Amino acid sequence: MSAETMDIVIQGLVLTCWLALPIALAGLLAGLIGSVLQAITTWRDPTLSYVPRLLAVSLTLAFSAPWIAEEITTFAQLAWGWG
């Protein structure tokens, strides 16, 4: 593999981690808040953990989708040499 190819692969991996970060953080925070609420109320219902996490991840993905699409498009243009 050439150095240019390795550079593009590394940039792609870093971009993937960067784009996944807001969604992962939203799921983490929703799970943490749900766990704290379950510990405070001693109510052990699995839906109290899954539903808020699903909503948080879905909303974060919906609001960050334009940014994600723009970043992926920019990366693809640079990787193919179009930009």
Beta strands, then each sheet from edge to edge (+ up, - down):
end
